[in-house]
């Protein structure tokens, strides 16, 4: 925050991106002991000394510089006492494994009943789930344009592998 090579707004935005990245990296850790209040308070006083913002504007700027990031410690999905990886209950194990995904991938997995839309097999432990854009536009993140596929189905069998072969055959 003291680097005078940048404007105050640039320093605030940079601080916000660093705090957001740090929080996202540690979002599965216990963050209760990592309170940024002292650093935010020091920054608040530094910004107020410059006289560009009043008290309420400075508080708004501090929220931009020190955004709150959600975290949840110990988000482990315990195994039910009667389950075993060798009992053949692939649905249970795929749902348990897919708890590790978050955001749009988790919602789509639930919608697809934890199955790949190309091979119709359940995602099991060790399978990598990848998002596929149906229209090919990677800027279109509407849920109706996305599906979750096994990495193998996404890269080789049904979709991108054929496109690569076709392009390679024409050259």
Secondary structure, DSSP 4 states (H G I P E B T S, - for coil): ---TTS-HHHHHHHHHHHHHHHHHHTTTS--TT---HHHHHHHHHHHHHTTSS-HHHHHHHHHHHS------TT---PPPTT--TTS--HHHHHHHHGGG--THHHHHHHHTTTB-TTT-PBP-TTPPEEEEETTS-TT---GGGEEEEEHHIIIIISSHHHHHHHHHHH-
